[in-house]
Amino acid sequence: MKKIIATLLLLSLTKLFAGFYPPTTQTKVTAVNGNSITLQSPLGVNGMSGIVVHGFDERLTAIVGYVVQSNETTALQIDSTAIIHTSLPSVKPQVRVGDSVIGGYLYGNVLLLAPNEQVYSDIVRNDDKNWIHPDIYATFLSKNSYGLPNKENLTLFAKKYQVGLVYIVKRDHAILFDPISQSVVGQRAINNGAMKTQFPFFMRLETIKSGMFSSLKNNGNYYQIMEAIK
């Protein structure tokens, strides 16, 4: 019976992969009006975050802004410290017509929050992403005394570790959460409610599991914690 359940779960998870991830998309700025910019073509999905890149000359290209798509033709500029990246220089933000917009910047870097090791392993084995291990996130929460996962500490973690997406497995569906825009940019149905769960999410660090998180178990189970992130 356990093997049958595991096989059905794997098939369900495999269906999630096709079309689940919004692709990284590039477009141009056609107009600027305060914090609002007009896009030449839409990014992958509303709520997708991205960067604005300006070419000063043939040798110097820099990030000059950070945006979130609000509709198919418009994006709103957000805090210029949203994404820290050392390979591209950041200068005083000034978005101009003709600048490039890269939506889904760093979407290949994904933190996966799963209820148990089996679900985690099935997902990372079947999809080619740069997976940020939840042990790193657990250490981040513990070191900074942030408590349980929420939108705010996921955003802080994403900025520090260059995480583009957070893949969250819930009771009957999975979501892709953009931690910079704090928006859900992908969702698929899934059925794993009968599976055993780890609190507050799958990790390997026994010292943290038995330490800070052990004292927080009265605050809910895995699914209750994850349902609050939406």
Secondary structure, 3 states (H helix, E strand, C coil): CHHHHHHHHHHHHHHHHCCCCCCCEEEEEEEEECCEEEECCCCCCCCCEEEEEEECCCCCEEEEEEEEEEECCEEEEECCCCCCCCCCCECCCCCCCCCEEEECCCCCEEEEECCCHHHHHHHHHHCCCEEECHHHHHHHHHHCCCCCCCHHHHHHHHHHHCCCEEEEECCCEEEEEECCCCEEEEEEECCCCCCCCCCCCCCCCHHHHCCCHHHHHHHCCHHHHHHCCC
